[in-house]
Amino acid sequence: MATSAASGGGAPAAAAAAAPKDASPSSSARPKVLILTGPTAVGKTKASLALAEALGGEIISADSVQVYRRLDIGSDKIRPEEQRGIPHHLIDVLDPEAEFSAGDFFTLARSAAEDILRRGRTPIVVGGTGFYLRWFIHGKPATPGATPASEAAAHERLEQAYAEAAAAAGKAAADLAPEERWAAGCALIDALGDAASAERLRGERNNQYRLLRVVDILLQTGGRTLAELDLDAQRPTDYDCRCFFLHRPRAELYRRIDGRVEEMMAGGLLTECQEVLLDAGIAPNSNCASRAIGYRQAGEALQRWHADPESLTEQSVIQAVQAVQAASRQLCHKQMTWFRDEELFRWIDATQGEEAVLAEMLQRWAAPQHEGGCGDSGRLTKEQEREMRRYVTKLRLYYKGSPEMQKTLEEARQLVAARAGQAAPARQPARPPPRTAAATAAAVQGANLDSEGAPAAPAAAP
């Protein structure tokens, strides 16, 4: 549920004084929107709350997991009591069974931004999902939408590719190993004329939703590559977006990530994954929610323990923790690389302290023109490269005999014992028909009303 707007009293005094009394643009007719991003665990949440208080803002989440209800621990949602009365949008608006795309985000986030601007407040878009932010800023690309007919055609073409690959290997299509099916799907995309997308998908094995979507697009466009259909970043934007990327030294970020993952596991990630995903028949890596870092690894560990309870040991718990940590660090690396090439984003050093970070962003918010760029911040020095090659995870909570280890072992044993008396393990759910953005908007509006009583973009407490 949305909370009321904050009074602004919680912002540091010096930084609040630096904020313009009128947040509206003076030299541009375009409405201003603040966009705050950065790698996981960098400190976006605290900074966004301070900005919202200083600018009279409302927060629009650009997180691909926080849209889902009941996925709280693994997505590190801010609790309602921590929101300082600041409305949060696009959080807790869908059930975990639903798919959620960048197109859905664009439609709902733009609607929320327009509603916030109409009420004289400042939209603050916060999150680390690069595609979401790029689409929000530049608009949707020219890719055609999925329809039941186009998706069925893509399914049929993929099945044909699997059959051809099986025949070439002298076996039945049903006997193809998962990696052989994936290779055949990527080869199909290459054959349809998009070698770059094929190569990218080879590194995203088992992302079936993405594979089907790329085939769907290529069939609909006659083989025009996704790069041809991508956004025109040079086209003037309809918002004056002031974009900021928080960063820290890579080794410090990795330590923060590793610590956060341990806290998530100790906080009940396994139970949340079991009760919200596996018990609902949502297998790991089978839809948007179950592909998310943390939930995928926890789900896979739980499946192994359900299949073989004897495999549930202290070492297997450590391996589950380390799997989430490794995936989270890889995401951090990808986020740093992605936003280094996004010229609109001004990189802000988060190590200078909360007040200094806030003051710098407010100063740049008030400037007549926005200046992006990362300078040298996005690249590692030789010494930093050597430091990262030597990086070793240091577990603080999970080691032999630790209280957190014993608690998590008992938690996992209870989950395994409870499941042992139930029927079928998690299944691959049937894919629902393609859902339009309008249908998603209808699903999430419900009782969310803006301050004037009119239907608003979804606003909910994380």
C-alpha positions in Angstrom: 0.0 0.0 0.0 1.3 3.5 -0.8 2.3 5.7 2.1 1.8 9.4 2.3 4.4 11.9 1.1 7.2 12.7 3.4 7.6 16.1 5.0 11.4 16.2 4.2 12.5 16.6 7.8 14.8 13.6 7.8 17.3 14.9 5.2 20.6 16.2 6.4 20.3 19.9 7.1 23.1 21.0 4.8 22.0 18.9 1.9 18.4 19.9 2.3 19.4 23.6 2.2 21.1 23.0 -1.1 17.9 21.8 -2.7 16.0 24.3 -4.9 12.8 25.6 -3.4 11.1 24.9 -6.7 12.1 21.6 -8.3 10.6 22.6 -11.7 13.1 23.2 -14.5 13.9 26.8 -15.3 15.7 26.6 -18.6 14.0 23.6 -20.1 10.3 23.0 -21.0 10.8 19.3 -20.4 9.7 18.0 -17.0 12.6 16.8 -14.8 12.9 13.2 -13.6 15.7 12.0 -11.4 17.1 8.5 -12.1 19.4 6.8 -9.5 21.1 3.6 -10.2 24.2 1.6 -9.3 25.4 -1.9 -8.7 23.7 -4.1 -6.1 24.6 -3.2 -2.4 26.0 0.2 -3.3 23.6 2.2 -1.2 20.8 3.3 -3.6 18.0 2.9 -1.1 19.3 5.3 1.5 20.3 7.8 -1.1 16.8 7.6 -2.8 15.0 8.3 0.5 17.2 11.4 1.2 16.6 12.7 -2.4 12.8 12.1 -2.1 12.7 14.1 1.2 14.8 16.9 -0.3 13.0 17.2 -3.6 9.4 16.4 -2.6 9.7 13.2 -4.5 8.1 9.8 -4.9 10.1 6.7 -5.7 9.5 4.5 -8.8 11.2 1.1 -8.4 13.2 -0.1 -11.5 13.9 -3.5 -9.9 12.9 -6.6 -11.8 12.2 -8.6 -8.7 10.6 -6.1 -6.3 7.5 -6.0 -8.5 6.6 -9.4 -7.1 4.6 -9.8 -3.9 6.1 -12.0 -1.1 9.5 -12.0 -2.7 10.9 -9.8 0.0 14.1 -11.3 1.5 15.9 -12.1 -1.8 15.0 -8.8 -3.4 16.1 -6.8 -0.3 12.9 -4.8 -0.3 12.7 -1.8 2.0 10.2 -2.5 4.8 7.1 -0.2 5.1 8.3 1.2 8.4 11.6 2.3 6.7 10.0 4.3 3.9 9.7 7.5 5.9 6.2 8.1 4.5 7.5 8.4 1.0 5.3 6.7 -1.7 6.9 3.8 -3.5 5.6 2.7 -6.9 5.9 -0.6 -8.9 6.6 -2.7 -5.8 4.5 -5.7 -4.7 2.2 -5.4 -7.7 2.3 -8.9 -9.3 2.1 -12.5 -8.2 5.3 -14.5 -8.7 3.6 -16.6 -11.4 3.4 -13.6 -13.7 6.0 -12.5 -16.3 7.3 -9.0 -16.3 9.1 -7.4 -19.2 10.9 -4.2 -20.0 7.9 -3.2 -22.0 5.6 -3.7 -19.0 8.0 -1.6 -16.9 8.0 1.2 -19.5 4.3 1.4 -19.6 3.7 1.3 -15.8 6.7 3.5 -14.9 5.8 6.2 -17.4 2.3 6.2 -16.1 3.5 6.6 -12.5 5.9 9.4 -13.5 3.1 11.3 -15.3 0.9 10.9 -12.2 3.6 12.2 -9.9 4.4 15.2 -12.2 0.7 16.0 -12.5 0.6 16.4 -8.7 3.5 18.7 -8.7 6.0 16.2 -7.2 9.3 14.8 -8.4 9.6 11.3 -9.9 12.7 9.5 -8.7 13.3 6.2 -10.6 15.6 3.9 -8.6 17.0 0.5 -9.5 19.7 -1.4 -11.2 18.0 -3.0 -14.2 19.7 -1.4 -17.2 17.2 -2.2 -19.9 14.4 -0.8 -17.8 16.2 2.5 -17.3 17.3 2.8 -20.9 13.7 2.3 -22.1 12.3 4.7 -19.6 14.7 7.4 -20.8 14.6 6.8 -24.6 11.3 5.1 -25.1 10.5 1.6 -26.3 12.4 0.2 -29.3 10.7 -0.7 -32.5 10.5 -4.4 -31.7 7.0 -5.9 -32.4 4.9 -7.1 -29.5 4.2 -10.8 -29.0 0.8 -12.2 -29.9 -0.6 -15.7 -29.4 -0.1 -16.4 -33.1 3.4 -15.0 -33.3 4.5 -16.9 -30.1 3.0 -20.1 -31.4 4.9 -19.7 -34.7 8.1 -19.2 -32.7 7.4 -22.3 -30.7 6.9 -24.3 -33.9 10.1 -23.0 -35.5 12.1 -23.9 -32.4 10.6 -27.4 -32.3 11.6 -27.8 -36.0 15.1 -26.7 -35.1 15.3 -29.3 -32.3 14.0 -32.0 -34.6 16.7 -31.1 -37.2 19.4 -31.1 -34.6 18.3 -34.5 -33.4 18.2 -35.9 -36.9 21.7 -34.7 -37.5 22.8 -36.4 -34.3 21.0 -39.6 -35.2 18.6 -39.5 -32.3 15.0 -38.6 -31.6 14.1 -35.0 -30.6 13.0 -36.2 -27.2 16.4 -37.6 -26.6 18.3 -34.3 -27.1 20.1 -33.1 -23.9 19.1 -29.7 -22.6 22.5 -28.2 -23.7 21.9 -29.7 -27.2 18.4 -28.1 -27.4 19.9 -24.8 -26.2 22.6 -24.9 -28.8 20.1 -25.7 -31.5 17.9 -22.7 -30.5 20.9 -20.4 -30.6 21.9 -21.8 -34.0 18.4 -21.0 -35.2 18.7 -17.4 -34.2 22.1 -17.2 -36.0 20.5 -18.8 -39.1 17.6 -16.2 -38.9 20.2 -13.5 -39.3 21.1 -12.2 -35.9 24.5 -13.5 -35.0 25.0 -11.0 -32.2 21.9 -12.1 -30.4 22.8 -15.8 -30.9 26.2 -15.2 -29.3 24.7 -13.3 -26.4 22.1 -16.1 -25.7 24.8 -18.7 -25.7 25.9 -17.0 -22.4 22.3 -17.0 -21.0 21.7 -20.8 -21.1 18.2 -21.9 -20.2 16.6 -18.4 -20.5 13.8 -19.9 -22.4 11.6 -16.8 -22.3 14.4 -14.7 -23.9 15.1 -17.4 -26.6 11.4 -17.6 -27.6 11.1 -13.8 -27.7 14.1 -13.3 -30.0 12.9 -16.0 -32.4 9.4 -14.4 -32.3 10.9 -10.9 -33.2 13.1 -12.3 -36.0 10.2 -14.2 -37.5 7.9 -11.1 -37.4 10.5 -8.7 -38.8 11.9 -10.9 -41.5 15.3 -11.3 -39.9 16.0 -7.6 -38.9 18.4 -7.9 -36.1 17.6 -6.7 -32.6 20.4 -4.1 -32.9 18.6 -2.6 -35.9 15.4 -2.3 -33.9 17.1 -0.9 -30.8 16.6 2.6 -29.3 18.0 5.7 -30.8 20.0 7.2 -27.9 20.6 10.4 -29.8 16.9 11.2 -30.2 15.8 14.0 -28.0 14.0 12.7 -24.9 10.7 14.0 -23.6 11.9 14.2 -20.0 14.9 16.1 -18.7 16.4 13.0 -17.0 19.1 13.7 -14.4 20.8 10.4 -14.3 23.2 9.3 -11.5 25.2 6.1 -11.0 26.5 5.4 -7.5 29.8 3.5 -7.3 32.3 2.2 -4.8 35.7 0.4 -5.2 35.0 -3.0 -6.6 36.6 -5.0 -3.7 34.4 -3.0 -1.2 31.3 -3.7 -3.3 32.1 -7.4 -3.4 32.5 -7.5 0.4 29.2 -5.7 0.8 27.5 -8.1 -1.6 28.9 -11.1 0.1 27.7 -9.9 3.5 24.3 -9.1 2.3 23.9 -12.5 0.8 24.8 -14.1 4.1 22.2 -11.9 5.9 19.6 -12.9 3.3 20.2 -16.6 3.9 20.1 -16.1 7.7 16.9 -14.1 7.3 14.9 -16.9 5.8 15.6 -16.9 2.0 15.2 -20.7 1.8 11.8 -20.7 3.4 10.6 -17.8 1.2 11.8 -19.6 -1.9 10.1 -22.8 -0.8 6.8 -21.3 0.2 6.4 -18.7 -2.5 8.0 -20.4 -5.5 8.5 -24.2 -5.2 5.2 -24.8 -3.3 3.4 -22.9 -6.1 4.9 -25.2 -8.7 7.4 -22.7 -9.9 10.7 -24.5 -10.6 14.0 -22.6 -10.6 14.8 -20.8 -13.8 11.3 -21.3 -15.2 10.0 -17.8 -15.2 11.0 -14.2 -14.4 10.7 -14.5 -10.6 12.5 -17.9 -10.4 15.3 -16.8 -12.6 16.2 -14.0 -10.2 19.6 -14.2 -8.4 19.1 -15.7 -5.0 15.8 -17.4 -5.7 17.3 -19.5 -8.5 20.2 -20.7 -6.5 18.1 -21.3 -3.4 15.5 -23.2 -5.4 18.2 -25.4 -7.0 19.7 -26.2 -3.6 16.3 -27.1 -2.2 15.5 -29.3 -5.1 18.8 -31.2 -4.5 18.0 -31.6 -0.8 14.4 -32.8 -1.5 15.8 -35.4 -4.0 18.5 -36.5 -1.6 18.0 -35.4 2.0 21.4 -36.9 2.9 23.0 -34.2 0.8 21.9 -31.5 3.2 25.1 -30.8 5.0 27.0 -27.8 6.3 29.1 -27.9 3.2 26.1 -27.9 0.9 24.7 -24.9 2.7 28.0 -23.0 2.3 27.9 -24.0 -1.4 24.4 -22.5 -1.7 25.5 -19.3 0.0 28.6 -19.0 -2.3 26.5 -19.7 -5.4 24.3 -16.7 -4.6 27.4 -14.6 -3.8 29.1 -15.5 -7.1 26.0 -14.7 -9.2 25.5 -11.4 -7.3 29.1 -10.4 -7.9 28.8 -11.3 -11.6 25.7 -9.1 -11.8 27.7 -6.2 -10.2 30.4 -6.6 -12.8 27.8 -6.5 -15.6 26.1 -3.4 -14.1 29.4 -1.6 -13.9 30.2 -2.4 -17.5 26.7 -1.6 -18.8 26.4 1.9 -17.2 30.0 2.8 -18.1 28.8 3.1 -21.7 25.5 4.9 -20.8 26.6 8.5 -21.4 23.7 10.2 -19.6 24.7 8.8 -16.2 26.9 10.8 -14.0 29.0 8.6 -11.7 29.0 9.6 -8.1 31.5 8.2 -5.5 29.4 6.7 -2.7 32.4 6.5 -0.4 32.4 10.3 0.2 29.5 9.9 2.6 25.7 10.2 2.5 25.6 14.0 3.0 28.2 14.7 0.4 26.6 12.3 -2.1 23.2 14.0 -1.6 24.6 17.5 -1.9 26.4 16.7 -5.2 23.3 15.2 -6.7 21.1 18.1 -5.6 23.6 20.6 -7.0 23.6 18.8 -10.4 19.8 18.5 -10.2 19.6 22.3 -10.0 22.1 22.9 -12.8 20.6 24.3 -16.1 22.0 21.3 -18.1 22.8 17.8 -17.1 26.3 16.4 -17.7 26.8 12.7 -17.6 30.0 10.6 -17.8 32.0 8.3 -15.6 35.5 9.7 -16.2 38.0 7.1 -15.0 35.6 5.6 -12.4 34.3 2.8 -14.6 37.7 1.2 -15.2 40.0 -0.7 -12.9 43.5 0.4 -12.4 46.3 -2.2 -12.7 46.5 -2.5 -8.9 42.7 -2.9 -8.7 42.8 -5.6 -11.3 45.5 -7.5 -9.3 43.4 -7.0 -6.2 40.3 -8.5 -7.8 42.3 -11.5 -9.1 43.2 -12.2 -5.5 39.7 -11.7 -4.2 38.5 -14.5 -1.9 35.1 -14.7 -0.3 35.3 -14.4 3.5 32.2 -15.9 5.1 31.3 -14.1 8.3 28.2 -16.0 9.3 28.4 -19.3 7.7 31.1 -21.6 8.9 31.3 -24.9 10.7 29.2 -24.9 13.8 28.2 -21.2 13.7 24.8 -20.2 15.1 23.6 -19.1 11.6 24.7 -22.4 10.1 22.8 -24.4 12.7 19.7 -22.3 12.3 19.7 -22.6 8.5 20.4 -26.3 8.7 17.4 -26.8 10.9 15.3 -24.5 8.6 16.3 -26.6 5.6 15.7 -29.9 7.4 12.2 -28.8 8.3 11.5 -27.8 4.7 12.7 -31.1 3.4 10.7 -33.1 6.0 7.5 -31.1 5.3 7.9 -31.7 1.6 8.6 -35.4 2.0 4.9 -36.0 2.7 3.7 -34.1 -0.3 3.3 -35.2 -3.9 5.2 -34.0 -6.9 8.2 -31.8 -6.7 8.1 -28.4 -8.4 7.1 -28.7 -12.0 7.7 -26.5 -15.0 4.5 -24.5 -15.3 2.7 -24.1 -18.6 3.6 -20.7 -20.1 0.7 -18.3 -19.9 -0.4 -16.6 -23.1 1.4 -13.3 -23.9 0.2 -10.5 -21.6 0.0 -7.0 -23.0 1.2 -4.1 -21.0 -2.4 -2.9 -20.7 -3.4 -6.2 -19.1 -0.5 -5.9 -16.7 -1.6 -2.4 -15.8 -5.1 -3.5 -15.2 -3.9 -6.3 -13.0 -1.9 -4.0 -10.8 -4.2 -0.9 -10.5 -6.8 -2.4 -8.2 -7.4 -0.1 -5.3 -4.3 2.1 -6.0 -5.7 5.7 -6.2 -3.8 8.9 -6.5 -4.3 11.8 -4.1 -7.2 13.1 -6.1 -9.0 9.7 -6.0 -8.3 8.8 -9.6 -6.7 5.5 -10.7 -3.0 5.9 -10.5 0.0 3.8 -11.5 0.6 1.1 -8.9 2.1 2.3 -5.7 2.9 -0.1 -3.0 5.1 -0.6 0.0 8.2 -2.7 -0.5 
